[in-house]
Amino acid sequence: MTDAAPTRTAVEAGPSGPRPKPFFTPQKIIIYSVLVFFSIYFLFPLYVMLTTSLKTMPEVRFGNIFALPQAPSFDAWIKAWTSACTGLTCEGLSPGFWNSVKITIPSTIVSIFIASVNGYALVNWRFKGSEVFFAILIFGSFIPYQVFLYPLVIITRELGIFGSLQAVILVHTIFGMPILTLLFRNYFASLPVELFKAARVDGAGFWRIFFEVLVPMSLPIFVVALILQVTGIWNDFLFGVVFAGTQNYPMTVQLNNIVNSAQGTPEYNVNMAATVLTGLVPLIIYFVSGRLFVRGVAAGAVKG
């Protein structure tokens, strides 16, 4: 009898704990409304580009720019890739695509490798004047690129690489150093120092600790560096038009030549298709690794 009384009392009292909150609250409605509005605002230009690229020129001229294509066609995409005029030649964006690939891959790999080693050394292998070196490196990132153009032209000319892909690769590698070094330094500073000390006690040296201890733990920050470099290098116009030479123009320079061509009637569907093609690579990389990008940025901002 004494055991049954508490049970009846608990049942009569009803469920305990906080009352569940409704899903649709005024705060959530406001937040989601603002997010949806800005998402539509930023995605609307992409919608216009995609729909226009799938239309024929008569439909573009006499139709509604916001309307869906009546008979979608990829002819503009094919022409933008294979036969659009990018200056004196009419080979489309395909040569510029491969030039951009040849520039982006080595520039990204070399700059990320050097910056990661810099960040690792600045955190775990401090040397006399390391903080001064780091401060000078970061200060250089705030100087406008245009200030360095003429000195870099002279340097690449003296090295015998001006007007080649090697010159563009060198310039992108140099300008990627400051921000990437900062990211890697902050990320490595957020890792437990006991891991480094334990590896030192076990007799591991500079490179073994870097490759076997830190690199396997640092995938998020490497993804951040990858996205930043690929996006910055692929979308660059200034260095490509100055240092690459007319035979090695990257995709962005050729896109500018297509869009601003003064010959004939402007083909807006081809222009839009060329624009989307040029931006596909950074978009794909970001969407594939976006979650790791957010994690790496958050981890790299823990310590200064």
Secondary structure, DSSP 8 states (H G I E B T S, - for coil): -TTHHHHHHHHHH---S-----SS-HHHHHHHHHHHHHHHHHHHHHHHHHHHHTS-HHHHHHS-TTS--SS---HHHHHHHHT---SS---TTHHHHHHHHHHHHHHHHHHHHHHHHHHHHHHHS--TTHHHHHHHHHHHTTS-HHHHHHHHHHHHHHHT-TTSHHHHHHHHHHHHHHHHHHHHHHHHHHS-HHHHHHHHHTT--HHHHIIIIIHHH-HHHHHHHHHHHHHHHHT--HHHHHHS-TTS--HHHHHHHHHT--SSS--HHHHHHHHHHHHHHHHHHHHHHHHHHHHHHHHHTS--
